[in-house]
Each structure stands twice: as C-alpha cells, then as structure tokens.
Amino acid sequence: TEIYTLSLHDALPIWRLLLRGQDEVDLTWTALHAPFDFRAEAPPGLYIPPGIADVHMEQSGRVTGTVRMSGTTYEIDGLGQRDKSWGDREWRTIEGWNWIPMLYGPDFTMNCTQLINGGRKYLCGYIFHDGANHPVTELTVDYGWDGLHIPGTSRIAVTDTSGLRLEIQGSATAQSCLYRKGLVIQESASRFETTIDGQRRTGVGLTEHAWHGGPPGLLRVLPRLRPAMRMVMRDRRPGCQRRPPRLK
C-alpha cells in the first residue's frame, strides 16, 4: 500500500510531500518569493486567453529532503517551481503552450509562458530579482528540434517591467511525454545559461511544450508514452493499492 500526504504550512510559504510505499519521498518545499498571479499582476493588455484557466499563479522555492528509489536514498537540496490553475480548462480546444520555469539561484528565478489560442501567442510570466516579482512584457521562444515537437535547444529573449532584458540559451538534459484529450505535452528537463549583471550564470528548469495533435498525434507519439504507460500498468497490478492523498 502506498500512502501520500501533502501538508501545507503557513498558508503559501511551505509545503511538505510524503510518500510511503515501494519508493519513498520526504520533501519540503519553501517559497523564495510571493506567488505571482498571471491575471491580477499582468501588465495592461496582457491576459490569459479563454479556455485555459480563469486564474493561474506561479511560485519558485527551495526543495530539501530525501527520495528513496530501488533501495537507494538520494539527498535533495535544490530549487523547484510550483503552479496552480483555477477554472475551466478546455483540453480539446487548446492549441498549445510553452511553459518554461528557470531557476538560477535563490535570488533569481523566473517563469516565461506563451499560451497559444486562435493562432496568437499570449505571453505571461515574471522574473524574480532584487527581492521582487517583475511581470514579463516581451517574450520570444525559438526551439531547435530533436524530433517531432521535441525541443532539444531553446533561445529565449525576455524583458520585464523593470527594463531588464535577458537572452537565454537552453539545452535539454532529459525528455518525457504526456497526453491529455488530444494535447501532447513534451516535458524537457533543461539547463539554461544567461548573463545577469555582467556575470554568466547557469540555471535549471523545464521546457514544457504542448501542442494539439488529436488522435493522429497520439499515434505519432505512442513510443514516447511507453515509460508512463508502464508505470500506470505497474500500479494496477494485483496487490498494488493506493490510498488517495491526504491534504493537511
């Protein structure tokens, strides 16, 4: 039997994730900055298009704890990103998105997002620096492809309300794929490099590239989905029971 516990402490700043079962997770996530609201804090004229979410927030944090897999225990001390959406999401009509959190250190993190609707790219996001969140005002994302909608490299140019402009180079370090009601979601763990205040800095993060492939798209990406499918089938074996997560 596997048991999940998700604990919330001090409203938004601290989360604890516990998993007890075949593998074990004990992680604490501590916020680095206040949550950024994509709708309420967006600059004039920038907004979330309909059908994706009514409200969306982002927050960077530090992650500490342990993960035990296949008998080996790993000590974790790094950075991570969390997000939360509220409202209706019309999965079958979403054209796609690029969701890219980048974490360079406790003093400098960001999320750059493009939401695609009606052939138009709606930009969202923020850069956390100098102790505050600064909304994104300009954003371009270009990929070098390693396969059908598989980002291998990325070039990102972003400007925020403080006037800060960054040119960022990214390279994928691992790949996985998800599928939801016609939407193919390619997850590319990535390493990013940019120049901040005259210093070259390296960060980590994720390039999440979603595109609407429909049933034909599912057939084209089936080989990529096999690892996730094997995990689902393993969890459905006789004797493998899951209890629903408990939120404290």
Disulfide bonds with the S-S distance in Angstrom:
none
